[in-house]
Amino acid sequence: MLSPSEVISTLEMVQNEHLDVRTVTLGLSLVGCVSDRLDVFCRKVSDRIRTTAERLVPLCDAIGDKYGIPVVNKRIAVSPIAVIAACFGPEELVEVARALDRAARDVGVDFIGGFSALVEKGTTTGDRNLIEALPTALAETDRMCASINVASTRAGINMDAVVLMGEAIVKAAQATADRDGIACAKLCVFANIPEDIPFMAGAYLGIGEADAVINVGVSGPGVVKKAIDRAMAASSRPNLGYLSEIIKRTAYKVTRVGELIGREVAEGLGIRFGVVDLSLAPTPNVGDSVGEIFQSLGLKSIGSPGSTAALAMLNDAVKKGGAFASSHVGGLSGAFIPVSEDLNIGEAAGSGMLSLEKLEALTSVCSVGLDMVALPGDTSADTISAIIADEMAIGVINKKTTAVRLIPVPGKKAGERAFFGGLLGEAPIMPIRAASPENAFVRLGGLIPAPIHSLMN
């Protein structure tokens, strides 16, 4: 339980520092829904979601009101559809996507994830069919999200899948050209994807997970910034070790809040509690920015020299605080640096302070990767595949999760802006240096072998 001092501190965080439970995500196994008949499969999936999740939204709202801590998003993550619906072709999988979207709407959740495939070492027919279905499925649904894992430290990088994903991203952008390619905002390409992510667009329920589980994503970049500001003002000679300790203690408090809410939701639904994902996930609102933390630490802006070291310290302190607070920390747990969803980071990218190349360097120490990055609309599929391959290599070699959400914005050029709305925000379109329509390297295909340190047995 929270102590009285923690309660008072937490109330201050909620009222003045943008602390919230960013998402409560219900993970649902669809293994029991398998059928070779499309109508039967879709009906079973819809029934499973509606039966289990019908009380999720009102329960989250009631518990949030009880503690005065807003639960911003309520979401569902299902088993990877490429596995569960492996017998269906691309057109049938689009129908599955529509069924998922309708079920999500019916129970009132914001997003449903799990239109996913795990192809780090190779692709099955079901995997290829799902990837082919992605552009249409994402364009014709509102709440459904997709994730594809194309690499892992144990398997290497599946370059054939990387090429397919570059092509799928271009097609998805073109299918929603009238909305600045927003279909791509619902698609993540991963290396080392965890099985228990509560955040979208990457969330899915891993095959090794329970039949139903509640995972919670807690955020609070504004809380961390304010804690740093107070520490800097209170100390005559603050140093980075001291500030790291402040961040760790703040992360501890935030994690405790998330677990409290998550366990009560799980108990109310009569299902298992899974993990707390403590990730500093920003919003486009002032005061809720990861980028502002860099300025509180003494840097001119994210992207300036020292940014990578600052982010490494921030990410590490967040993880340590979360691990100390709970034995059930999972998901991504660290700091997100999405360009469109963070007002400060978007401004840095628009001013030229933060380049695509520096952003990629930052992803070597953050908890995800190139997130919500808007690119010129004429960016070729080969170039996108090459950017994906670079990001996957960072994850594979460093034994960490990395991902990309790249959005080529049809009809727009570098320097213009893309508008996505809501928590997705808006973003400057970032230039790509030395890009060419064709990339012979990625077209070689095959499997980039796993690194030597993958031999861990």
N, C-alpha and C positions, 0 to 999 in steps of 0.2 A: 504493500500500500504506500501511497505518497505521504510524506511527513507534512505537518502544518506549514513549515517554511517552504517546502517544495510546492505546496498548493498555492501559497501566496505568490511565489516566483512564477508559477505556471500561469496564473491569472494575468499577471503583468505581461507575459509573453503573448497571451491570446488577445488581450485588449489593445496592446500598443505595438506589437512586434510581428504580427502576421503568423503566429503559430497556428497550425491547423493539422488535422489528420487529412493528408492530401487524398488518400484513397483507402477504402476498405474493399478488398477484392475477394470475391468468392470463387475459389477454384473448384471446378466440377469435372469429374471423370465422365467421359461419354462412352467408355468401353462397353457398357451394357446396352448401348443404343445401336450397335453394329447391325447392319442389314444390307443385303445386296439389292434391295428395292428402294429407290430414291424416296418415294412417298412415305414408306414405312420409316426409313431412317430419319427424315426431316420431322415426322410426327413425334417419334421417340425423343429426338433432341429437344424439340420445343416443349414437350411434356416434362422432360427432365429439368429443363431450365425454369419453367414456370412453377413447377411443384416445389423445387428447392429454394428458389430465389424470390418467391412472391412476397416474403416478409423482409427482405434484405433492406430495401430503401427506407420504409417506415421505422424499422428497428434502429438503423444507423442514425436517422434523424432524432429519434427519441433519446438515444444514449448521448448523442451530441448535445442536445438540449439539457439533459440531466447534468452534465459536467461543464457546460458552457464552452465546449470545444467543438468547433464546426468540423463535420466530416464533409469535405468538399465534393468528393466524387465517390460513387458506388459503382463497382465494376464486376465483371465476371470474366474468368479465364477458363477455357476448356482444354481438353486433351487435344494434341496436335491433329488437325483435320486430315493431313496427308496420311496419317496412320489409320485413323478411325474410319475414314471414308475412302480408303485406298482403291476400292473397286470401281469408283466413279470417274468419268471423263471430265474434261474441263468445263463443258457446258453444264453438266450435272453439279459440279462443284460450285458453280456460280449460284445455282438454286440453293445449295446448302448454305452459302454465304447469306443469301436473302432470308433464309429461315432463321439463321442465327441473329440477324439484324432485327427481324420482327419480334423474336422472343425477347431480345434485349429491350426493345421499345415497350413491349407489353409489361415487363416487370419494372420498368422505369430506371434502369441503370444507364450510366453515361456512355460506357463502351463495353464491348465484349471482345476479348482476345482469344487467340488460339487457332486462327486460320494460318497454320504454321507447318513447317517441314524442317526436319533435322537431316542435313545433307552434307555434313562436314567431310565424309569419306566417300560418298557416292550417292547417286539418286536412283530411286525406284520409279516405276511407272506412275505410282500415286504421287510421288514428289513432283515429277515433271508435269503431271496434269495440274496439280495445285499451282505451281509457278506460272503455268500458261494461263490459268484462270485469274490470277492476281489482278491484272489491270481492270478487267470488267467487274470483278467482284468488289474491288475497292471503290470504283467509280459509282457503282449502283447501290451502295449501302452507305449509311450515315454513321453507324456506331460500331461497325466491325473493324477490327485491327488485325494485322498480319505480322508475323516474324519468321525469318528464315535463318537458320544457323548454318553457315557455310564453312566454318573453320573451328578447330579446337587444338589445344596444345598437344593432346594425345594423338590426333589424326592428321594434322596439317591443314592446308588450305585447298579446298576443292575449287580449282580455277574454272572448271566447266560450269559449276553452279554460280560462281562469281560473274561469269559472262552472261548467263541467263538472267541474273538479277539486274545487271546493267540495262539489259534490253527491257525487262519488265518495268523498271522505274521510268524509263522514257515513255513507254506505252501508257502507263498509269497517269503520267503527267499530261500527255496528249488527250487522254480520255476525260480529263477535267480541266481542259485549257481555259474554260470560261470562269474557273475558280482558282486560278493561279496554281494549278497542278496539285490541289489539296489532297488528292488520293494518296500521293507519296508521303504525306504527313502521317498516314496510318500504317506505314510499312517500315519495319526495322530489319536490317541485315546484321547478323551477329557473328562474333567468335566467342566461344566458351559461354554460351547462354545458360544462365541458371534456370532451374526448374520451378522456382517459386517467386518470380518477379511479380509484384503487384502493380507496377507502373506500366502504362501503355506508351507506345504501341507494342512493347515486347512481351507482355504477359501471356503466358500459356500455362497449363497444368502439366507438369512432367509425368511421364509414364510411371516413374517411381513414387509418385505422390499418393496421398490418401484419396479415398473416394470423393470426399468433399472436405474443404479446408478453407479457413479464413486467413488471408495474409493482409497485412496492413502496411501502407506506405505513409511515413510521417515526414513532413518537411519543416523548414524553418530557417531559411537563409537570413531573414530579417532578425531573427532571434540571435543568431551567431554574430551578425554585424553589430547589434546593439551591445552584446556582451563584450566584444572587442573594444568598442568605443568607450564603454565604462571603464574597462581595465586600463586603457591608455590614459584616460583622464585621471584615474585614481593613483597611478604609479608614477613616481618621478623618473624612474629609469626602467621602463618595460623592455623586455627582450623577447625573442621569438620562442624560447622555451617556456617562458611564463604564459605567453599568449596561446601557445599550443595546449597548455594545461587548461586555460579558460575555455577554449573550444571543446576540449574533451569533456569537461564538466557540464557544459551546456548541452552537448549531444546526449549525455547520460540522462538529463532531465527530460529531454524531448522523447527519447526512446521509451522511458517509463510511461509517459502519457500515451504513446502509441500502443504499447502492450496492454495497458489498462482498458482502452477502448476496444481493442481487438478481441481480448478475452471475453469481454462482456457481450460483444456481438456474437461470438462463437457459441457462448453459453446460451444466449437467447434463441439461436437457430438450432441448438442441439447438435452441433458438429465440432470438429477438431479445430483448435487454434494452431496456425502454422508458424509464421515468422513476422517480425517487424523489420521492414526495410527502411532504415534511416538514411534517406537521401536528400541532400539539399537541392530540392527541385524548385526552381524559381517560377514566378509568374510575370506577366508584363506590367504588374503594378509597381509603383514607386515604393521602395522600402522592402521589397520582397525579391531581392536580386542577389545572386551569387557574385556578379561582377562588382557590386558595391563593397563586398568584403575585401577585395583586393585593394581598394582605395583606403579602407579603414586600416589595412596593414601597411600603408605608406607608399603604395605604388600609384603612379599617375593614372593607370588604367590597366585592365586586363589586356594582355598583349605586349605590354612594355617589358623590358628586361627585368627578370626576377619573378615573372608570372608563373613559370613552371615550378619553381621552388616553392612559391607561396601556395599553389594548388596542391602540391605534394604534401606539404605540412597540413593543410586543411583537410584533405581527404583522409590522411592517416589519423588525425586527431578525432575526426568524426567516427571512424571505424572503432577506434579504441574506446571512445565513450559509449558507443552502442553496445560493444561486446561486454563492457563492464556492467551495463544496466540490465542486460537480459541474456539468457542462454539460448534465445530463439531469434537471433538476428540473422537475416538472410537477404535474398534478393540481390540488389546491387550495392546498397549502403555506401554512400560516399557523397560526392558532389557532382551535379549535372552542370553542363555548360552549353545549354541549347541557345542558339543565336536568336531565334524569333521569340522564344518564350521568356527571355530575360532582357528587360529594357536596357540595362547598362551594357550588356554584352552586345546587343544589337547596335547600340550607338557606337561602341568601339569598332565594330565591323564596318559600319557605315562611314566612319571618319578615316578608315585606313589604319587605325592603330592596331587592329587585330586582323591579320591576314589568314587566308585559308591554311597556309603552311604553318603559321604559329599555332593556329587552332589544332592542327593535327599533332603538333609537338605536345600541346597541353593534354591531349587525350591519352598520352602515355602514362599519366599519373592521376587522371580523374576516374570516375567510376563507370563511365560509359564511353562515348566517342564523339564523332562528328554528328551532332544532333540538331535537327531542324535548320539545316543549312540550305539556303536558297541559291541556286546556280542559274547562269544564263540559259535561256530556253533552247538555244541551239547546241548545248553541250551534248556530245555524242555518247552513245551507249558504251563505246569502248573507253572513253575518258571516265565515265562514271564507274565502270568496272575496275579500272585502274585505281581510282580513289578508294573503292571498297577494298581491293587487294592490299593496298598500303595500310589501311586501318586494321584489317584482319591480321596482318603480319605483326603489328604492335601487340595485339592481344595474344597471339600464339606464342611469340617469343618471350613475352613478359608474364605468361601464365595468368592473364587477367581477362575479364570480360571487356570487349570493345564492340561498338555497334555504329552503324550509320543510319541517319534519316536524311537523305539527300533529295532536294526538290528542284528539278529543272523547271523553271517557270516559263511556259510557252509564250512566245512573243515579246519577252522582256530581256533586257541586256544588263550587264554589270553596272551597278550604280543606281539602277531603278529599285523599286520596292515591291515586295510581294505581301499580300494581305490575306491572312487566314482566319482571323477572328477568335474571340474567346480566349481561352488559356493558350492557344497556339500563337496568338499575337501577330506580329508583322516583322518582316526582316529585309535588310538591304540585300540585294543580289550580289554575291561575292565573285570577283573575277578569279579565273583559273589560269595560272601562268603556264606557259609552254604546252598548252593543250593542243592536240591535233585530232582530226576526225577519226583516225585509225590508230590503233595501238597493237602492234604486232606481238608484243610481249604477252598481253592477256589472251590474245587469240591462240597462243600456243596450247593453252588449256592443260588438262591433266591435273595431277595432284602435287602441290608443293609439299615435300615430305615434312613430317613432324620434326621439331628440333631435337637435338641429342638429349636435352634434359626431360624429354617426354618419357624416357626409359626409367621409370620411377620404381618398378617392382624390385 
